[in-house]
Amino acid sequence: MSITSHLPRYPLAFLPTPLQPLPRMSELLRAELQPPTSNFQLLIKRDDQTGLATGGNKTRKLEFLVADALALGCDTLITVGATQSNHCRQTAAAAARAGLKCHLVLGGKPPAQANGNLLLDMLCGAELHWTPRENRLNRLAELTDELRTAGCRPYPITYGGSDPVGACGYAAALEELHEQVADLGLQVDAIVIPSSSSGTQAGLVAGAWALGWDAPIVGVSIDELQAELQAKVADLATATATRLGKPHTFAADDITVDAGYLGDGYGVVGALEREAISLMARTEGILLDPVYTGRAFGGLLDMLRRSKAFRKPFESGARTIVFWHTGGTPALFAYARELAAVPSSPLRA
Ligand SMILES: Cc1ncc(COP(=O)(O)O)c(C=O)c1O
């Protein structure tokens, strides 16, 4: 029996997503590792292929959130994010698929020309509400009240779908990965993911606890300082474990976060992201995204290359690493200017 089979779930994703070896990338990195690790291999978990309006990690969370909304008799999903939010785009698509209305609270001002995720929000029929970035959660609460007054039954979803309901999507995802690595007879030394609003990492951590799998899960922080993100993930993993029916209190120290790659801030593409994106595209034909997976994979490359550098939990000489591709592909097109300056060599610029 699955660790989430007692929870309502609305099918949205193509599952299981592939667990794909990266033979050319692994070979390239083997040549750079110190000390040489001949049996080093990197695999990628393709959650960019979850299928809902170009896919991504939020689709898994939305399977549980939409089921909860329907169980509560709601008819409208409302959520909040940045202009290029992958979460908002997948929420708009999930609402369309489930026959619900969708309202999105976006930070900032509408651009002259919608592209990337914003364009897809509009194609999926979401109603957009613009507000200053710092006012987004207030506006979400206000809009929920306004919609109720107007006779709707809204289901508000917080940043990134990162609550105990949504995070169960990643508990289920960890179980899916566990089955895949067992089938392949692999021992995984580290699972590396981008971590931001904390739901993905918290779900994986809670899932690992519920399964009894001592999986080393490393969150590369996208926009939070280490201690803050560790505390957020620990709190949400604790609440998620309760929802899974396997209560456990996680401490911040139980959570592995590397916040060494924040660069110039959220959504600011630098050399780290550019190199990671072009290296993955040129070596394996796989597209990372500019905000999350580009940064996280750039961080992983750096951890691997600075061999001192096999920091926790790599220091035991990690041999098999799974990098979790959490999606975000449409944002590439909104970053055309920043990404045009890719390094000319497939190796380090
Ligand atoms: C492509 C992508 N990867 C990773 C994340 C981070 O996931 P979480 O917010 O659950 O930490 C997001 C969140 O928006 C995302 O869009």
The ligand as a MOL file (V3000), in Angstrom:
LIG
                    3D

  0  0  0     0  0            999 V3000
M  V30 BEGIN CTAB
M  V30 COUNTS 16 16 0 0 0
M  V30 BEGIN ATOM
M  V30 1 C 10.6240 24.8730 -11.6210 0
M  V30 2 C 10.5890 24.9350 -10.1340 0
M  V30 3 N 11.4920 24.2200 -9.4340 0
M  V30 4 C 11.5250 24.2560 -8.0910 0
M  V30 5 C 10.6540 25.0330 -7.3720 0
M  V30 6 C 10.7620 25.0430 -5.8840 0
M  V30 7 O 9.8370 24.2130 -5.3020 0
M  V30 8 P 9.2730 24.5660 -3.8440 0
M  V30 9 O 8.6480 25.9100 -3.9970 0
M  V30 10 O 8.3400 23.4840 -3.5450 0
M  V30 11 O 10.4450 24.6290 -2.9120 0
M  V30 12 C 9.6930 25.7920 -8.0520 0
M  V30 13 C 8.7700 26.6510 -7.2650 0
M  V30 14 O 8.1520 27.5370 -7.6900 0
M  V30 15 C 9.6590 25.7430 -9.4680 0
M  V30 16 O 8.7640 26.4520 -10.1640 0
M  V30 END ATOM
M  V30 BEGIN BOND
M  V30 1 1 1 2
M  V30 2 1 2 3
M  V30 3 2 2 15
M  V30 4 2 3 4
M  V30 5 1 4 5
M  V30 6 1 5 6
M  V30 7 2 5 12
M  V30 8 1 6 7
M  V30 9 1 7 8
M  V30 10 2 8 9
M  V30 11 1 8 10
M  V30 12 1 8 11
M  V30 13 1 12 13
M  V30 14 1 12 15
M  V30 15 2 13 14
M  V30 16 1 15 16
M  V30 END BOND
M  V30 END CTAB
M  END
